[in-house]
Amino acid sequence: MSSTPNFAPYANEADVVEIGNLMLENRLDRITISGDVDLTADKDGLARARQLRDLLGRIVAGLEGKDLPDRLPPPDVKTVANPFG
């Protein structure tokens, strides 16, 4: 389980946090969440639940502190030539 003290939502394009098989990827304009996590009824499950709560709380606080548009446009996806042929 990854530690999350340096995860600053919307601050960069590099931070990735894993909780179980759940991955939270930082972007400047979005947080991408993919995968899954089991929040089991044991100490490990409690630790994962607390970590997830902390991360989601920081994401909500980051959004609440911004002047947000009604909706972002979809990400600009570029196709590049295959360098291997």
SULPE-V864368 format. One record per backbone hydrogen bond with DSSP energy under -1.0 kcal/mol. NH is the residue of the N-H (numbers start at 0). CO is the residue of the C=O. E is the energy in kcal/mol with one decimal. If there is no record, write none. Layout:
BEGIN
nh & co & e
NH & CO & E
NH & CO & E
END
This chain:
BEGIN
nh & co & e
1 & 17 & -1.8
6 & 3 & -1.4
10 & 7 & -1.8
16 & 23 & -2.4
18 & 21 & -2.7
20 & 35 & -1.3
21 & 18 & -2.5
22 & 33 & -3.5
23 & 16 & -2.9
24 & 31 & -3.0
25 & 14 & -3.1
31 & 24 & -2.3
33 & 22 & -2.3
39 & 37 & -1.2
41 & 39 & -2.0
45 & 41 & -2.3
46 & 42 & -2.3
47 & 43 & -2.4
48 & 44 & -2.5
49 & 45 & -2.4
50 & 46 & -2.2
51 & 47 & -2.6
52 & 48 & -2.6
53 & 49 & -2.5
54 & 50 & -2.5
55 & 51 & -2.8
56 & 52 & -2.4
57 & 53 & -2.1
58 & 54 & -2.2
59 & 55 & -2.6
60 & 56 & -2.5
61 & 57 & -2.3
62 & 58 & -2.2
63 & 59 & -2.8
64 & 60 & -1.3
65 & 62 & -1.6
67 & 65 & -1.0
84 & 81 & -1.3
END
